[in-house]
């Protein structure tokens, strides 16, 4: 309610499409930082082995003498610690052979989570069409490892699956829609993913996503008067002498009853290999003339941020802006300092016309 009130006070309540939140307890239902939570639940099962490995690293780094001794013992990390245990009797955290094997297997199993976390935690933000694929891949990964020969791995996957189902039992509709807005994927991709997970529910899930797309697109459609007004403006822009042809063409090809959404979905998808590095936002911008309101809807959906890194980074500098030596700054001055930092680091230099200096908590251009 507080956020809603502020948006109204600022006059931007109709300009906000999504809100990205941190993983505070009050936000658990908003599905933030779920990847980390899933992995942590899994790692709890093998915490004993991990603690030994971590303690071993801490022990070796505890002094220069230990590091030198470790270097003399080192062939592989595992063998080096075995040798270290023989020559240094105070070292008590050596993992067993079974714990080493289990740790190596866990490292391999968690690779998909590492790749996805890396993808959505960078400063170059991926568009939202990539997210559905990654979430689906993790679901497949968990299912494939439910019957591992190692009982500890089975327990680990069970814990992770429980957390996964808690937050992703129903795939977020908006993320499925984002995948459809990739002209290389469309509904064929959703059909492929749903079929692998459960063919019996594929049809109903596809129908559900299409229904949601129709509902969302309805909010973007302009009313009849606006369309008519746009049509008159368009005619005024027709090259001299082509008025009659434009009317003829509009009546023949513009009255087929198909919405831009129908037209987009019926067109053949782009080749995945040929358009491997397709910039989706540029694609929809370039095709905005053909798809009209649908292009605006697509850009809004695809622009949903998949990471809280940017917002967290902004607030993590608070202790450096407002510290014990500068604890009496006015709110307006704190805001100026943070904004100026963002401007200086977030944009290319335009020249040396201005130099920003701080005078008594205020940013001044000189």
N, C-alpha and C positions, 0 to 999 in steps of 0.2 A: 504493500500500500504506500509506503514511503517513497519507493522508486516511482510509482505511478504519479504521486503528487508532485514530485520534482519534475518529471517529464512534462506535466501539464503547466507547471510554473514557468518552465523554460520554453513552452510553446512547441515542443517537438514530439508530443505524444503520438502523432500520426506519421512520424518519420523513423521510428524505431522498429526494426524487424525482428531482432533477436537480442537476448541478453546472455552474456557469458559470465558464469559465476565460478567461485573457488570451491574447494571441497570441504567447506565448513559443515558441521553436523546438520545445521539447518537447511543445507542445500543438498542433502543426500538424495532426495526425491528428484532433483534436477539433473542427476546423472553426470556429474563433473568428476574428472580424474578417476574414472572407473578402471581404466587399464592398470593404474598403479595399485588400486585396491585389490583387483583380481590377483595380480602377481604376489602381493604381500600375503594374501590368504594362502596361496600355494607354498610360498617359502616358509611359512610357519611350520609346515610339516617337517621340513628338513633343517630347522633352525639349529639343531645341535651340530650337524656337520658344518654348516656355514659359519657358526660361531668359532669353531676350531680353526677354520681357514682364515677368518678375519683376525683372530687372536694371533695366529702365526705371523701374519703380515705385520701386525702391530709390534709383535715381539722383535722381529728382525729389524724393524725401523727404530727400535727403542734406543739404540746407541750405535756409534760408528764402529765399535768393536764387533758388535753382532753382525752388522752389515758386511764387514770385512770377512768375518768367519763364514757367513752365508755365501759370499762370493767364492771362497775357496772350496765350498762344498757343492757349488751349483753345476749341474748338468741339465736336468729338467727341474721345474719348480718342485714337483713331487719328490724326486730323488734327493734334491738338495735338502728338503726338510727332513727326510729320513736320515741323511748324513749328519744334519745339524743336531738331531735328537741323540745321536751316538756320541758326538763330541761335546755337546753342551747339555749337561744333566739338568740344568734349570729350565730347559724348554719342555713344557708339558702339554702342548696343544696339537700334537701330531695327529692328523686324521688317519683313520684306519683305511685299508685298501678298499673296503666296501664303500666307505664314505667318499673316497676319491672318485670311484667309479660313478657313484650316484651324483656327485657334484658335476662331473663331466657331462652326464646325461641331462641333468637339469639345465646346464648352460646351453646345450643344443636345443632343448625343448622350448626354452624361453626366447629363442632368437626372433620368432615372429613378433613377440611383444616389444622387443628392443627396436626392431625396424619400424613398427607402427609408432612407437613413442618418439623416435627420432624424426619421423616424417611430420608429425603434428606439433612438435615442440620447437621447430626452427623459427627463424625470423622471416623466412620466405614462406608465406602462408599458402598452402594448397587450397584449391577450391573444394567445396563441400562434396562434389561428386566422387571423390576418392575415398570417402570415409566408409560408405556402405560396404565396399569390397573388403576393406580391412577388418571390419567387425564380423562380416560373414566368414572370412578366412580363419579368424580366431575361434569361431564357433566350430568350424570343421576340424581345427587342430585339437580342440578339447575332446571332440567326439572320437577322433582317431586314436587318442591316447587313454581312453577310459579303461581299456583292457590290457594295460601294460603288464609285463611279466614281473615287474618290481612292485610289490605291494605298497611301498612308500610312494612311488610315482602315482599309483592308483588313488591313494588318499589325497595326494596333492592335487590331482586333476579334479577329484570330486569336490574339494573345497573351492577350487577356482570356478568350477561349473556352477556351483551354488550361487556364488557371487555374480557370475555372468547372467544367470537366469533372473536374478533379482532385479537387475537393471535393464536387461535387454530381452526379456521374455517377448515383448512386442517391439519389433524393430521400429525405430522412430520413423514416422511417416515422412517427415520432411527430408530425412537423409535418403530415403528411397526415391523420393521425388527428385532430389538433387542428382542422383545417378541417372534418372531418366532424362534429365536435361543435358546430359553428355550425348551429343549426336552420334558418337561411336558406340553407345551402349543401348539407350532407350529401354523399352520393356523387355527386349530379348535378354538383356543382362539379368534383370530381376527374375525372369523365368528360369534362366540357367541356375542362378543361386538357390532359388526356392526349390527347384526340382532335386538338387543334390541333398538339401536338408530334409525335405519331406514332400515327395511328389503329390501326396493326397491333398495337401493344403495349398498347392501352387495357385490353382485357379482362383480360389477365394481371396488369397493375398494380393494377387494382381488386380482383381476387381476392386479391392479395398483401396489400393494405392491410386487407381484410376479415378475412383469416386472422390478421393481427397484432392486430386489434381484439379478435377472439374470444379469442386467447391472453391478452392483457392483462386483458380483462374476467374471465377465469377466475380470475385472481389476486385479484380483488375480491369474488368470490362468497363468500357465507357458507355454512358447511356446514349440513346438514339440521337438526342439533340447534339451531343458532342461529336458523334460520328458524322452527322449531316454537316455540321459546321466545318469539320476537317475536310470533308469532301469538297465543299465550296472553296476552301482555301487551296486545295490541291488543284482544282480546275483553273484557278487564277495563275498557277505556276506552270500550266501546260504551255509548251512552246507555241508560238503564234501559228495559227492555221491547223493545229492538230486537235482542236476542241471536239470536233465530231468523232474522230477516231477514238479519243480518250473515252467519250461517253459510250461508244459502241463496245470498246474493249472492257470497260467496267461492268456493263450490263451482261456481257457474255461470260466473262471469267470471274467476276466478283460476286455473282449471285448464286453460287453453287451450294449455299447453305452450310458450308464447312467453316468451323471456327479455326483460328490460327493453331490451336492446340491439336485439333484433328489433322490439320495439314502437316504439322510437324511430325506427329507420330506415324502418319502414313508414308512419309518419305523414307527412302532407303537410308540406313545408317551409314556413316562414313567408315572407311576402312581403318581398322585399328593400327595397322602397320604403317600405312601411308601417312596417317595423321597422328603419329605417335606423340608429337610435341604440340598438339593443338592447344592454343590459348582459348579457353572456353568463353571468357568474358569478352574477348575480342570477337569471337565467332558470333555471339549474340548481339554485340554492338553492330557488327557489319550486316547482320540480318534483321535488324530492328524494323526496317522498312517492310519486310515481308511478314513478320510475325507480330508486329505492333505490340499490344499489351503483353503478349506472351514473353517477348524479349525482356521487358521490364521485370516481369515475374521471375524469369530464369536468372537474371542478374542478381536479384534480391536473394534468391534461394542459394545460389552458388557462392555468394559472398558471406555466408554465415561462417564466422571464425570457428576453427576447430581446436583452438588452443587458448589457454589463459596466460601464456607466457608473457605476452605484451603487457597485459594489465597488471600482472604480478610484478614485472620489472619496473613499471612506473611507480608502484607503491613501495617497492623495496628500497628506493633511494630516499625514503622519508627520513630515516635516521641520519642521513648525511646532510640533508637540507635543514632539518630541525634537530640539532644536537644540544648538548648541555651548555655549549658556549653561545648558542643562538636560539634560546628557548622562548624569546619574547617577540618573535616576528608576528606581524599582523597576518591574518589569513590571506589577504590580498597579495602580500609580498611573498608568502610561501607559494601561492599559485603562480606568481610571476616567475619565480626561480625555477619551478618545475617545468613550466611551459617553455621558458627560454632554453632550458637544457634540451628539451625535445626538439625545438626548432633548430638549434645549433647542430645536434647530432643526427637529426632525422632528415635533413635536406642538404642538397649540395650547396656549396658556397656560391653566392651570386656576385661576389666581388669584395673589395676592401673599403667600400664606401662607409660602412659603419663598424664601430667596435663597441661591443657590449661590455660594460663594467658594472660592478656591484658597489653601490654606495649606500651604506646604512640599511642593508636589507632590501634595496630597491634596484631593479635593473634599469640602467640608463644607457641610451645610444649616444655615442659621441663621435 
